[in-house]
Amino acid sequence: MGLSNRNASIIIACMVLLGLLIFTGFVVQDASKFPVATSSGEMTNQAVIAEAAFLTGVLVITDGTNTGKAILHDNASSGAGTVLAEISVNGGNHYGGRDWIIPVTASNGIYLTTTGTGTTCIVEYITRTDMSVTWGR
């Protein structure tokens, strides 16, 4: 004897609901295991972190008049090497930036260089140590 369309629909709905409950339980149970980003606070022209990290976001803050630019390098001590990100913000916009859903890998550290009068930045990152402790890598 075959299933009616109604019974098949009920079985599929129950399976979907069960899957959602299992997934939700997994997420709630493991939510504390996810690493969180560290914020640098406002800074200019200096090392953000001097060890391998994952770049997750940058906010460029201008003085309201002059265009500001942030250049982030894969370097622990200077504005040289691979450029991880370069973000310009029109001075009249006051601030702008970017968040990465999939973080950018910085193998050597993150160094911030800024241009523009009165420009500061806030950089967000996750250290590799945080990742290995949290996710067992």
C-alpha positions as CSV (number, residue, x, y, z in Angstrom):
1,M,0.0,0.0,0.0
2,G,1.5,3.3,-1.1
3,L,1.6,6.6,0.8
4,S,-0.9,9.3,0.0
5,N,0.4,12.7,-1.0
6,R,-0.8,14.0,2.4
7,N,1.0,11.3,4.4
8,A,4.2,11.8,2.3
9,S,4.0,15.6,3.0
10,I,3.6,15.0,6.7
11,I,6.6,12.6,6.8
12,I,8.8,15.1,4.9
13,A,7.7,17.9,7.2
14,C,8.6,15.8,10.2
15,M,12.0,14.9,8.8
16,V,12.7,18.6,8.0
17,L,11.6,19.6,11.5
18,L,13.8,16.9,13.1
19,G,16.8,18.0,11.0
20,L,16.3,21.6,12.2
21,L,16.0,20.5,15.8
22,I,19.2,18.5,15.5
23,F,21.0,21.4,13.7
24,T,19.8,24.0,16.2
25,G,20.9,21.8,19.1
26,F,24.3,21.5,17.5
27,V,24.7,25.2,17.0
28,V,23.5,26.1,20.5
29,Q,25.6,23.4,22.1
30,D,28.8,24.4,20.2
31,A,28.3,28.2,20.1
32,S,30.8,28.8,22.9
33,K,33.5,27.0,20.9
34,F,33.6,29.6,18.1
35,P,36.5,32.1,18.3
36,V,35.7,35.8,18.5
37,A,37.5,38.6,16.9
38,T,39.8,41.0,18.8
39,S,39.5,44.7,18.2
40,S,42.6,46.8,18.0
41,G,41.0,50.1,19.2
42,E,41.8,53.2,17.2
43,M,45.3,53.2,15.8
44,T,47.6,54.6,13.0
45,N,50.8,53.4,11.4
46,Q,51.7,50.5,13.7
47,A,51.7,46.8,14.1
48,V,48.2,45.5,14.9
49,I,49.5,42.0,15.8
50,A,52.9,40.5,15.5
51,E,52.0,36.9,15.0
52,A,50.0,34.9,12.4
53,A,46.3,35.9,12.4
54,F,43.1,36.1,10.4
55,L,42.0,39.6,9.4
56,T,38.2,39.8,9.9
57,G,37.4,43.6,9.5
58,V,38.7,47.1,9.2
59,L,37.0,50.5,9.9
60,V,38.6,53.6,8.5
61,I,37.7,56.8,10.4
62,T,38.4,60.2,8.8
63,D,38.5,63.7,10.2
64,G,35.4,64.6,8.2
65,T,37.3,66.6,5.6
66,N,40.3,64.6,4.3
67,T,40.2,61.3,2.5
68,G,41.6,58.5,4.6
69,K,43.2,55.3,3.5
70,A,44.2,52.1,5.4
71,I,46.7,49.7,4.0
72,L,47.1,46.4,5.8
73,H,50.2,44.4,5.2
74,D,51.1,40.8,6.0
75,N,54.0,41.9,8.2
76,A,54.7,42.0,11.9
77,S,56.8,45.1,12.0
78,S,56.6,47.3,8.9
79,G,54.4,48.5,6.1
80,A,56.0,46.2,3.6
81,G,55.3,42.8,2.0
82,T,52.0,41.4,0.8
83,V,49.1,43.9,0.9
84,L,46.1,42.2,2.6
85,A,43.7,45.1,2.1
86,E,43.6,48.7,0.9
87,I,40.5,50.7,1.8
88,S,39.9,54.4,1.0
89,V,37.2,56.5,2.5
90,N,36.0,59.9,1.3
91,G,36.6,62.4,4.1
92,G,32.9,63.6,4.1
93,N,31.7,60.1,4.8
94,H,33.5,60.1,8.1
95,Y,34.0,56.3,8.2
96,G,33.8,53.2,6.1
97,G,35.4,49.8,5.9
98,R,34.9,46.1,5.3
99,D,34.2,42.9,7.2
100,W,35.2,39.6,5.7
101,I,32.9,36.6,6.2
102,I,35.8,34.4,5.3
103,P,38.8,36.0,7.1
104,V,42.0,36.9,5.2
105,T,45.1,35.0,6.3
106,A,48.0,37.0,7.6
107,S,50.9,34.5,7.9
108,N,53.4,37.0,9.5
109,G,51.2,39.4,11.4
110,I,49.2,42.5,10.5
111,Y,50.7,46.0,10.1
112,L,48.6,49.1,9.5
113,T,49.7,52.1,7.4
114,T,47.3,55.1,7.2
115,T,47.3,58.1,4.9
116,G,45.2,61.3,5.2
117,T,45.2,63.9,7.9
118,G,43.4,62.7,11.0
119,T,42.8,59.2,9.7
120,T,42.6,56.4,12.3
121,C,41.5,52.8,12.0
122,I,40.1,50.0,14.0
123,V,41.2,46.5,12.9
124,E,39.6,43.2,13.9
125,Y,41.4,39.9,13.8
126,I,41.4,36.4,15.2
127,T,44.7,34.9,16.3
128,R,45.8,31.5,15.1
129,T,46.2,30.5,18.7
130,D,42.5,31.2,19.3
131,M,41.6,29.1,16.3
132,S,43.7,26.1,17.3
133,V,42.5,26.1,20.9
134,T,38.9,26.5,19.8
135,W,38.7,24.2,16.8
136,G,41.5,21.8,17.6
137,R,43.7,22.7,14.7
